[in-house]
Amino acid sequence: MVLMVDDEPQACKWFQRAYADEFEVLTAHGVDEALDCLAGPGAATVVLLTDYRMPGRNGIDLLREASRRHPGVIRVLVSAYADKEVAMQAVNHGHVEFMLDKPLDEALARQVIREAVAQAAQRRQERDQLDQRAAMLRDTLGFLAHEVTTPLATVQGYLSALQDRHAESPDPGVGEARIAQGRPGDVRAMLDAARRRTEYAQSLVSSFVQSAGDAHAVQPAQRPAAAALVRSVCGHYPYPADEAQWVQIDDAHDFALPGRHDLVFLVLSTLLKNALQALREAGTPSPRVRIRLLPIPAPEGGQAWEAIQVADNGPGIAPDILQRLTHEPLTTRADRGGHGMGLVFCRRVMTSLGGAITVSSAPGDGTVVTLCFPLTGSRA
């Protein structure tokens, strides 16, 4: 939408007749009326043109206010030759982005408005991208904080238990102490579990630190290989008991991952955690989590993908929950710290990478989660 501001009604009428064939045109006859139009409900003005000389506040006053209140609007000053010096001052102070001479040359003005509309669209796209990145950053930091807090809370629990079992030697002259065990190997198991959970939390943080370093590197970071990332996630995960034996990796079809590997690391960690928890809580006999790298051919008229697939042979998911799973927070573990944002976060990450996530499952038939990545044109 284009807003033309001029205190002469005839000038506004002429402008509307001349340019309404190509643009949606609004008119105003003064600064206050123009500002009301810009701030009105459902306002969609992308280009503001204003005459300089108007009673009361002039066009420069309007453009200054517009730049402060509505920075996304492209500002154009229409001025006579006598106003050039004032107009140049406005340009130098950043209130004006285009200038047109009065009286308007219709062809030139039309071209300037076209360029202004295109610039406004680009500016809006850049602003939307920044908003999306900011939202993703907030989501990522919140989710990362939760994922790090969970293993650290477990470590704290182990340390508290060890502290409760600690006993000083009854002989003050002997510098020894002991920690009571409920059963043989109990203390060693707690220490080992605490160490593994600490290493896992550290791996999550280290992944994001590395990504931050890559973002400021002079040379672009090399695209990480999917197989290496899968093995890193599986290698750092703090498996309880012997659950590491449940995991099988098929990474013969390796490929280069697009985008930030720290986000994919967190997504894979989430999927592995969900699968192991489902198997553990259901008491599935011969539990198995299979992680595969595979190509997904394009259906007719569709898109081909590279994929990481996480499949388990657990209890599966009820249909009414399945259809909502990646679109809204759902959890069956609220009493154990679950927040239901896991798969929602995973979907947002995959969307930001230009990919997708699919979940297929049926009660009693396991669950398959597939991360689909756009083709990069390179093999890892």
C-alpha positions as a LaTeX table, in Angstrom:
\begin{tabular}{lrrr}
\hline
Residue & $x$ (\AA) & $y$ (\AA) & $z$ (\AA) \\
\hline
Met1 & 0.00 & 0.00 & 0.00 \\
Val2 & 1.24 & 3.51 & $-0.88$ \\
Leu3 & 0.35 & 6.54 & 1.26 \\
Met4 & 0.56 & 9.96 & $-0.43$ \\
Val5 & 0.54 & 13.01 & 1.86 \\
Asp6 & $-0.13$ & 16.50 & 0.51 \\
Asp7 & $-2.15$ & 19.37 & 1.93 \\
Glu8 & $-3.55$ & 20.11 & $-1.55$ \\
Pro9 & $-6.63$ & 17.90 & $-2.18$ \\
Gln10 & $-6.22$ & 18.16 & $-5.94$ \\
Ala11 & $-2.66$ & 16.86 & $-5.76$ \\
Cys12 & $-3.86$ & 13.82 & $-3.79$ \\
Lys13 & $-6.69$ & 13.16 & $-6.23$ \\
Trp14 & $-4.33$ & 13.35 & $-9.20$ \\
Phe15 & $-1.86$ & 10.98 & $-7.55$ \\
Gln16 & $-4.57$ & 8.44 & $-6.79$ \\
Arg17 & $-5.92$ & 8.54 & $-10.36$ \\
Ala18 & $-2.44$ & 8.27 & $-11.87$ \\
Tyr19 & $-1.10$ & 5.33 & $-9.84$ \\
Ala20 & $-4.14$ & 3.35 & $-8.64$ \\
Asp21 & $-3.88$ & 1.14 & $-11.74$ \\
Glu22 & $-0.72$ & $-0.47$ & $-10.29$ \\
Phe23 & $-0.70$ & 0.30 & $-6.55$ \\
Glu24 & $-3.20$ & 0.44 & $-3.73$ \\
Val25 & $-3.16$ & 4.14 & $-2.85$ \\
Leu26 & $-4.24$ & 6.00 & 0.29 \\
Thr27 & $-4.03$ & 9.78 & 0.74 \\
Ala28 & $-3.75$ & 12.13 & 3.71 \\
His29 & $-3.70$ & 15.92 & 3.96 \\
Gly30 & $-1.37$ & 16.47 & 6.92 \\
Val31 & 1.12 & 14.94 & 9.34 \\
Asp32 & $-1.38$ & 13.91 & 12.01 \\
Glu33 & $-3.73$ & 12.30 & 9.51 \\
Ala34 & $-0.81$ & 10.45 & 7.90 \\
Leu35 & 0.44 & 9.13 & 11.24 \\
Asp36 & $-3.08$ & 7.91 & 12.04 \\
Cys37 & $-3.13$ & 6.05 & 8.71 \\
Leu38 & 0.23 & 4.46 & 9.40 \\
Ala39 & $-0.85$ & 3.29 & 12.85 \\
Gly40 & $-4.41$ & 2.32 & 11.98 \\
Pro41 & $-5.79$ & $-1.19$ & 12.53 \\
Gly42 & $-4.69$ & $-3.52$ & 9.77 \\
Ala43 & $-2.32$ & $-0.88$ & 8.41 \\
Ala44 & $-0.20$ & $-2.27$ & 5.59 \\
Thr45 & 1.56 & 0.82 & 4.24 \\
Val46 & 4.93 & $-0.04$ & 2.74 \\
Val47 & 5.73 & 3.26 & 0.95 \\
Leu48 & 5.17 & 6.77 & 2.31 \\
Leu49 & 5.41 & 9.76 & $-0.05$ \\
Thr50 & 5.04 & 13.22 & 1.36 \\
Asp51 & 5.23 & 16.79 & 0.16 \\
Tyr52 & 7.68 & 18.96 & 2.11 \\
Arg53 & 5.73 & 22.20 & 2.46 \\
Met54 & 2.57 & 21.75 & 4.53 \\
Pro55 & 0.89 & 23.94 & 7.20 \\
Gly56 & 2.03 & 23.23 & 10.73 \\
Arg57 & 4.43 & 20.33 & 10.76 \\
Asn58 & 6.14 & 19.71 & 7.42 \\
Gly59 & 7.09 & 16.62 & 5.46 \\
Ile60 & 10.45 & 16.25 & 7.24 \\
Asp61 & 8.64 & 16.12 & 10.59 \\
Leu62 & 6.41 & 13.36 & 9.21 \\
Leu63 & 9.31 & 11.35 & 7.81 \\
Arg64 & 11.24 & 11.68 & 11.06 \\
Glu65 & 8.28 & 10.36 & 13.05 \\
Ala66 & 7.64 & 7.60 & 10.51 \\
Ser67 & 11.25 & 6.44 & 10.67 \\
Arg68 & 11.00 & 6.22 & 14.47 \\
Arg69 & 7.56 & 4.62 & 14.76 \\
His70 & 7.43 & 2.55 & 11.56 \\
Pro71 & 11.00 & 1.71 & 10.48 \\
Gly72 & 9.78 & $-0.86$ & 7.94 \\
Val73 & 8.05 & 1.80 & 5.81 \\
Ile74 & 10.07 & 3.16 & 2.86 \\
Arg75 & 10.12 & 6.97 & 3.01 \\
Val76 & 10.00 & 9.22 & $-0.08$ \\
Leu77 & 10.17 & 13.03 & $-0.01$ \\
Val78 & 8.56 & 15.06 & $-2.77$ \\
Ser79 & 10.15 & 18.52 & $-2.86$ \\
Ala80 & 10.40 & 21.59 & $-5.06$ \\
Tyr81 & 13.79 & 22.91 & $-6.18$ \\
Ala82 & 13.75 & 25.60 & $-3.48$ \\
Asp83 & 13.58 & 22.92 & $-0.80$ \\
Lys84 & 16.66 & 20.99 & $-1.94$ \\
Glu85 & 18.95 & 22.09 & 0.87 \\
Val86 & 16.42 & 21.06 & 3.54 \\
Ala87 & 15.76 & 17.82 & 1.68 \\
Met88 & 19.45 & 16.94 & 1.57 \\
Gln89 & 19.69 & 17.46 & 5.32 \\
Ala90 & 16.84 & 14.99 & 5.73 \\
Val91 & 18.69 & 12.48 & 3.54 \\
Asn92 & 21.88 & 12.91 & 5.55 \\
His93 & 20.02 & 12.27 & 8.79 \\
Gly94 & 18.47 & 9.08 & 7.44 \\
His95 & 14.85 & 10.18 & 7.42 \\
Val96 & 14.53 & 9.95 & 3.62 \\
Glu97 & 15.36 & 6.98 & 1.38 \\
Phe98 & 14.17 & 8.33 & $-2.00$ \\
Met99 & 13.57 & 11.84 & $-3.34$ \\
Leu100 & 11.34 & 13.03 & $-6.15$ \\
Asp101 & 11.09 & 16.48 & $-7.72$ \\
Lys102 & 7.85 & 18.40 & $-7.76$ \\
Pro103 & 5.93 & 18.39 & $-10.03$ \\
Leu104 & 6.15 & 14.63 & $-10.34$ \\
Asp105 & 7.37 & 12.99 & $-13.50$ \\
Glu106 & 4.86 & 10.13 & $-13.70$ \\
Ala107 & 7.19 & 7.55 & $-15.28$ \\
Leu108 & 10.06 & 8.33 & $-12.90$ \\
Ala109 & 7.79 & 8.35 & $-9.85$ \\
Arg110 & 6.27 & 5.03 & $-10.87$ \\
Gln111 & 9.75 & 3.48 & $-11.15$ \\
Val112 & 10.78 & 4.88 & $-7.76$ \\
Ile113 & 7.62 & 3.50 & $-6.12$ \\
Arg114 & 8.27 & 0.09 & $-7.69$ \\
Glu115 & 11.81 & 0.08 & $-6.28$ \\
Ala116 & 10.50 & 1.20 & $-2.89$ \\
Val117 & 7.88 & $-1.56$ & $-2.82$ \\
Ala118 & 10.56 & $-4.14$ & $-3.72$ \\
Gln119 & 12.86 & $-2.77$ & $-1.02$ \\
Ala120 & 10.05 & $-2.90$ & 1.54 \\
Ala121 & 9.37 & $-6.54$ & 0.66 \\
Gln122 & 13.05 & $-7.40$ & 1.06 \\
Arg123 & 13.20 & $-5.54$ & 4.37 \\
Arg124 & 10.11 & $-7.38$ & 5.60 \\
Gln125 & 11.63 & $-10.72$ & 4.60 \\
Glu126 & 14.87 & $-9.91$ & 6.42 \\
Arg127 & 12.92 & $-8.83$ & 9.49 \\
Asp128 & 10.90 & $-12.06$ & 9.43 \\
Gln129 & 14.12 & $-14.07$ & 9.16 \\
Leu130 & 15.59 & $-12.25$ & 12.14 \\
Asp131 & 12.41 & $-12.86$ & 14.12 \\
Gln132 & 12.52 & $-16.56$ & 13.22 \\
Arg133 & 16.17 & $-16.80$ & 14.24 \\
Ala134 & 15.46 & $-15.03$ & 17.52 \\
Ala135 & 12.53 & $-17.37$ & 18.21 \\
Met136 & 14.66 & $-20.40$ & 17.35 \\
Leu137 & 17.45 & $-19.13$ & 19.61 \\
Arg138 & 15.01 & $-18.71$ & 22.51 \\
Asp139 & 13.58 & $-22.19$ & 21.92 \\
Thr140 & 17.03 & $-23.71$ & 21.61 \\
Leu141 & 18.42 & $-22.12$ & 24.74 \\
Gly142 & 15.33 & $-23.10$ & 26.73 \\
Phe143 & 15.41 & $-26.66$ & 25.47 \\
Leu144 & 19.17 & $-26.94$ & 25.96 \\
Ala145 & 18.81 & $-25.66$ & 29.52 \\
His146 & 16.24 & $-28.40$ & 30.21 \\
Glu147 & 18.35 & $-31.12$ & 28.61 \\
Val148 & 21.43 & $-30.06$ & 30.60 \\
Thr149 & 19.51 & $-29.62$ & 33.85 \\
Thr150 & 18.14 & $-33.18$ & 33.80 \\
Pro151 & 21.50 & $-35.03$ & 33.91 \\
Leu152 & 22.96 & $-32.45$ & 36.30 \\
Ala153 & 20.02 & $-32.97$ & 38.67 \\
Thr154 & 20.77 & $-36.70$ & 38.56 \\
Val155 & 24.42 & $-36.01$ & 39.35 \\
Gln156 & 23.35 & $-33.83$ & 42.27 \\
Gly157 & 21.18 & $-36.68$ & 43.55 \\
Tyr158 & 24.08 & $-39.12$ & 43.42 \\
Leu159 & 26.38 & $-36.69$ & 45.22 \\
Ser160 & 23.77 & $-36.12$ & 47.94 \\
Ala161 & 23.41 & $-39.88$ & 48.39 \\
Leu162 & 27.17 & $-40.29$ & 48.69 \\
Gln163 & 27.30 & $-37.45$ & 51.18 \\
Asp164 & 24.60 & $-39.11$ & 53.28 \\
Arg165 & 26.57 & $-42.36$ & 53.28 \\
His166 & 29.84 & $-40.70$ & 54.15 \\
Ala167 & 31.22 & $-41.51$ & 57.60 \\
Glu168 & 34.42 & $-40.25$ & 59.21 \\
Ser169 & 36.75 & $-42.68$ & 60.92 \\
Pro170 & 35.94 & $-43.08$ & 64.63 \\
Asp171 & 39.65 & $-42.58$ & 65.35 \\
Pro172 & 40.42 & $-38.82$ & 65.07 \\
Gly173 & 44.08 & $-39.60$ & 64.51 \\
Val174 & 43.38 & $-41.61$ & 61.35 \\
Gly175 & 42.83 & $-39.62$ & 58.16 \\
Glu176 & 40.43 & $-42.10$ & 56.64 \\
Ala177 & 36.73 & $-42.12$ & 55.89 \\
Arg178 & 34.30 & $-44.56$ & 54.39 \\
Ile179 & 31.10 & $-44.50$ & 52.33 \\
Ala180 & 28.52 & $-47.11$ & 53.21 \\
Gln181 & 27.23 & $-49.29$ & 50.38 \\
Gly182 & 23.76 & $-50.75$ & 50.13 \\
Arg183 & 25.19 & $-53.56$ & 48.03 \\
Pro184 & 28.62 & $-54.40$ & 46.55 \\
Gly185 & 29.62 & $-51.99$ & 43.80 \\
Asp186 & 26.86 & $-49.50$ & 44.68 \\
Val187 & 29.18 & $-46.52$ & 45.17 \\
Arg188 & 31.20 & $-47.24$ & 42.06 \\
Ala189 & 27.99 & $-47.48$ & 40.01 \\
Met190 & 26.81 & $-44.11$ & 41.29 \\
Leu191 & 30.15 & $-42.49$ & 40.52 \\
Asp192 & 30.20 & $-43.98$ & 37.03 \\
Ala193 & 26.63 & $-42.86$ & 36.33 \\
Ala194 & 27.40 & $-39.35$ & 37.59 \\
Arg195 & 30.48 & $-39.18$ & 35.37 \\
Arg196 & 28.56 & $-40.29$ & 32.26 \\
Arg197 & 25.77 & $-37.78$ & 32.84 \\
Thr198 & 28.27 & $-34.99$ & 33.40 \\
Glu199 & 30.05 & $-35.88$ & 30.16 \\
Tyr200 & 26.72 & $-35.89$ & 28.32 \\
Ala201 & 25.79 & $-32.43$ & 29.61 \\
Gln202 & 29.25 & $-31.22$ & 28.67 \\
Ser203 & 28.88 & $-32.66$ & 25.15 \\
Leu204 & 25.66 & $-30.70$ & 24.63 \\
Val205 & 27.26 & $-27.46$ & 25.73 \\
Ser206 & 30.47 & $-28.15$ & 23.77 \\
Ser207 & 28.46 & $-28.69$ & 20.61 \\
Phe208 & 26.92 & $-25.23$ & 20.90 \\
Val209 & 30.25 & $-23.62$ & 21.79 \\
Gln210 & 31.79 & $-25.16$ & 18.66 \\
Ser211 & 28.89 & $-23.91$ & 16.57 \\
Ala212 & 29.34 & $-20.38$ & 17.94 \\
Gly213 & 33.00 & $-20.53$ & 16.98 \\
Asp214 & 32.14 & $-21.73$ & 13.48 \\
Ala215 & 29.74 & $-18.81$ & 13.04 \\
His216 & 32.59 & $-16.31$ & 13.48 \\
Ala217 & 35.25 & $-18.26$ & 11.60 \\
Val218 & 36.89 & $-16.60$ & 8.57 \\
Gln219 & 36.64 & $-19.82$ & 6.57 \\
Pro220 & 33.18 & $-21.44$ & 6.39 \\
Ala221 & 32.89 & $-24.53$ & 8.54 \\
Gln222 & 32.91 & $-27.84$ & 6.70 \\
Arg223 & 29.54 & $-29.54$ & 6.59 \\
Pro224 & 29.54 & $-32.27$ & 9.25 \\
Ala225 & 28.97 & $-35.88$ & 8.20 \\
Ala226 & 25.73 & $-37.44$ & 9.39 \\
Ala227 & 27.47 & $-40.68$ & 10.42 \\
Ala228 & 29.99 & $-38.87$ & 12.61 \\
Leu229 & 27.24 & $-36.91$ & 14.31 \\
Val230 & 25.14 & $-40.03$ & 14.97 \\
Arg231 & 28.11 & $-41.84$ & 16.49 \\
Ser232 & 28.98 & $-38.78$ & 18.59 \\
Val233 & 25.44 & $-38.63$ & 20.01 \\
Cys234 & 25.37 & $-42.36$ & 20.73 \\
Gly235 & 28.86 & $-42.27$ & 22.20 \\
His236 & 28.12 & $-39.44$ & 24.62 \\
Tyr237 & 24.65 & $-40.51$ & 25.72 \\
Pro238 & 24.55 & $-41.48$ & 29.44 \\
Tyr239 & 22.92 & $-44.90$ & 29.10 \\
Pro240 & 21.51 & $-46.37$ & 32.31 \\
Ala241 & 22.71 & $-49.92$ & 33.00 \\
Asp242 & 23.32 & $-51.86$ & 29.76 \\
Glu243 & 21.01 & $-49.83$ & 27.48 \\
Ala244 & 23.88 & $-48.98$ & 25.13 \\
Gln245 & 23.57 & $-52.56$ & 23.86 \\
Trp246 & 20.04 & $-51.82$ & 22.67 \\
Val247 & 21.29 & $-49.32$ & 20.06 \\
Gln248 & 22.24 & $-50.41$ & 16.53 \\
Ile249 & 23.73 & $-47.99$ & 13.97 \\
Asp250 & 23.54 & $-48.46$ & 10.20 \\
Asp251 & 25.49 & $-45.53$ & 8.70 \\
Ala252 & 26.71 & $-47.00$ & 5.40 \\
His253 & 24.79 & $-44.29$ & 3.51 \\
Asp254 & 26.63 & $-41.24$ & 4.83 \\
Phe255 & 25.88 & $-37.68$ & 3.71 \\
Ala256 & 26.75 & $-34.08$ & 4.56 \\
Leu257 & 24.34 & $-32.36$ & 6.92 \\
Pro258 & 23.03 & $-28.89$ & 6.09 \\
Gly259 & 22.92 & $-26.09$ & 8.61 \\
Arg260 & 23.99 & $-26.10$ & 12.26 \\
His261 & 25.14 & $-29.45$ & 13.58 \\
Asp262 & 24.55 & $-28.42$ & 17.22 \\
Leu263 & 20.81 & $-28.32$ & 16.63 \\
Val264 & 20.83 & $-31.71$ & 14.90 \\
Phe265 & 22.93 & $-33.08$ & 17.79 \\
Leu266 & 20.24 & $-31.94$ & 20.22 \\
Val267 & 17.44 & $-33.36$ & 18.04 \\
Leu268 & 19.11 & $-36.78$ & 17.82 \\
Ser269 & 19.81 & $-36.78$ & 21.55 \\
Thr270 & 16.11 & $-36.11$ & 22.16 \\
Leu271 & 14.96 & $-38.90$ & 19.84 \\
Leu272 & 17.39 & $-41.41$ & 21.38 \\
Lys273 & 16.26 & $-40.45$ & 24.88 \\
Asn274 & 12.58 & $-40.81$ & 23.95 \\
Ala275 & 13.13 & $-44.24$ & 22.39 \\
Leu276 & 15.12 & $-45.60$ & 25.33 \\
Gln277 & 12.61 & $-44.28$ & 27.85 \\
Ala278 & 9.71 & $-45.87$ & 25.97 \\
Leu279 & 11.47 & $-49.25$ & 25.86 \\
Arg280 & 12.52 & $-49.08$ & 29.50 \\
Glu281 & 9.13 & $-48.05$ & 30.87 \\
Ala282 & 7.26 & $-50.65$ & 28.79 \\
Gly283 & 9.64 & $-53.45$ & 29.75 \\
Thr284 & 9.91 & $-54.42$ & 26.08 \\
Pro285 & 11.49 & $-57.86$ & 25.62 \\
Ser286 & 14.61 & $-57.79$ & 23.42 \\
Pro287 & 14.53 & $-53.95$ & 23.25 \\
Arg288 & 16.09 & $-52.37$ & 20.17 \\
Val289 & 16.73 & $-48.87$ & 18.80 \\
Arg290 & 17.96 & $-48.80$ & 15.22 \\
Ile291 & 19.46 & $-45.60$ & 13.79 \\
Arg292 & 19.81 & $-45.63$ & 10.01 \\
Leu293 & 21.10 & $-43.24$ & 7.38 \\
Leu294 & 19.21 & $-43.66$ & 4.14 \\
Pro295 & 18.12 & $-41.88$ & 0.97 \\
Ile296 & 14.44 & $-41.22$ & 0.40 \\
Pro297 & 13.69 & $-41.17$ & $-3.35$ \\
Ala298 & 11.40 & $-38.48$ & $-4.68$ \\
Pro299 & 7.83 & $-39.54$ & $-5.34$ \\
Glu300 & 6.33 & $-38.37$ & $-8.60$ \\
Gly301 & 6.34 & $-34.60$ & $-8.49$ \\
Gly302 & 7.86 & $-34.66$ & $-5.00$ \\
Gln303 & 11.22 & $-34.03$ & $-3.36$ \\
Ala304 & 14.08 & $-36.41$ & $-2.64$ \\
Trp305 & 15.68 & $-36.34$ & 0.81 \\
Glu306 & 18.60 & $-37.63$ & 2.81 \\
Ala307 & 17.38 & $-39.03$ & 6.11 \\
Ile308 & 18.31 & $-40.12$ & 9.61 \\
Gln309 & 15.79 & $-42.61$ & 10.93 \\
Val310 & 15.37 & $-43.62$ & 14.59 \\
Ala311 & 13.21 & $-46.73$ & 15.02 \\
Asp312 & 12.36 & $-48.66$ & 18.17 \\
Asn313 & 10.37 & $-51.84$ & 18.84 \\
Gly314 & 8.60 & $-50.35$ & 21.84 \\
Pro315 & 4.92 & $-49.97$ & 22.75 \\
Gly316 & 4.08 & $-47.49$ & 19.97 \\
Ile317 & 1.87 & $-44.40$ & 20.13 \\
Ala318 & $-1.91$ & $-44.11$ & 20.18 \\
Pro319 & $-3.36$ & $-42.52$ & 16.99 \\
Asp320 & $-4.98$ & $-39.56$ & 18.78 \\
Ile321 & $-1.63$ & $-38.61$ & 20.34 \\
Leu322 & 0.39 & $-39.35$ & 17.20 \\
Gln323 & $-1.40$ & $-36.77$ & 15.05 \\
Arg324 & $-0.69$ & $-34.00$ & 17.59 \\
Leu325 & 2.79 & $-35.04$ & 18.64 \\
Thr326 & 5.03 & $-32.69$ & 16.65 \\
His327 & 2.62 & $-29.73$ & 16.70 \\
Glu328 & 1.80 & $-29.20$ & 20.37 \\
Pro329 & 3.42 & $-29.96$ & 23.74 \\
Leu330 & 2.39 & $-33.43$ & 24.91 \\
Thr331 & 4.00 & $-35.47$ & 27.66 \\
Thr332 & 3.20 & $-38.56$ & 29.68 \\
Arg333 & 6.15 & $-37.86$ & 32.00 \\
Ala334 & 5.19 & $-34.56$ & 33.65 \\
Asp335 & 5.78 & $-36.11$ & 37.08 \\
Arg336 & 9.35 & $-36.92$ & 36.04 \\
Gly337 & 10.29 & $-33.53$ & 34.61 \\
Gly338 & 8.89 & $-33.98$ & 31.09 \\
His339 & 7.69 & $-30.77$ & 29.41 \\
Gly340 & 6.29 & $-32.13$ & 26.14 \\
Met341 & 8.35 & $-29.77$ & 23.95 \\
Gly342 & 10.76 & $-32.42$ & 22.63 \\
Leu343 & 9.23 & $-33.26$ & 19.26 \\
Val344 & 7.84 & $-29.74$ & 18.84 \\
Phe345 & 11.38 & $-28.43$ & 19.15 \\
Cys346 & 12.65 & $-31.11$ & 16.74 \\
Arg347 & 10.07 & $-30.07$ & 14.15 \\
Arg348 & 11.08 & $-26.42$ & 14.45 \\
Val349 & 14.73 & $-27.30$ & 13.98 \\
Met350 & 14.06 & $-29.41$ & 10.90 \\
Thr351 & 11.85 & $-26.70$ & 9.40 \\
Ser352 & 14.60 & $-24.12$ & 9.96 \\
Leu353 & 17.01 & $-26.39$ & 8.03 \\
Gly354 & 14.60 & $-26.69$ & 5.11 \\
Gly355 & 13.78 & $-30.26$ & 6.08 \\
Ala356 & 10.96 & $-32.14$ & 7.77 \\
Ile357 & 10.22 & $-34.70$ & 10.48 \\
Thr358 & 7.77 & $-37.58$ & 10.23 \\
Val359 & 6.57 & $-39.93$ & 12.96 \\
Ser360 & 4.91 & $-43.26$ & 12.18 \\
Ser361 & 3.68 & $-45.61$ & 14.86 \\
Ala362 & 0.93 & $-47.94$ & 15.94 \\
Pro363 & 0.13 & $-49.33$ & 19.40 \\
Gly364 & 2.27 & $-52.40$ & 20.03 \\
Asp365 & 4.27 & $-51.92$ & 16.82 \\
Gly366 & 7.08 & $-49.53$ & 17.78 \\
Thr367 & 7.79 & $-46.00$ & 16.57 \\
Val368 & 9.79 & $-44.69$ & 13.61 \\
Val369 & 10.94 & $-41.05$ & 13.55 \\
Thr370 & 12.49 & $-39.86$ & 10.29 \\
Leu371 & 14.51 & $-36.66$ & 9.96 \\
Cys372 & 14.43 & $-35.56$ & 6.32 \\
Phe373 & 17.21 & $-33.25$ & 5.11 \\
Pro374 & 17.33 & $-31.43$ & 1.77 \\
Leu375 & 19.91 & $-32.78$ & $-0.65$ \\
Thr376 & 23.23 & $-30.91$ & $-0.41$ \\
Gly377 & 24.70 & $-32.32$ & $-3.60$ \\
Ser378 & 27.72 & $-33.72$ & $-1.76$ \\
Arg379 & 28.54 & $-37.03$ & $-0.14$ \\
Ala380 & 30.23 & $-37.16$ & 3.22 \\
\hline
\end{tabular}
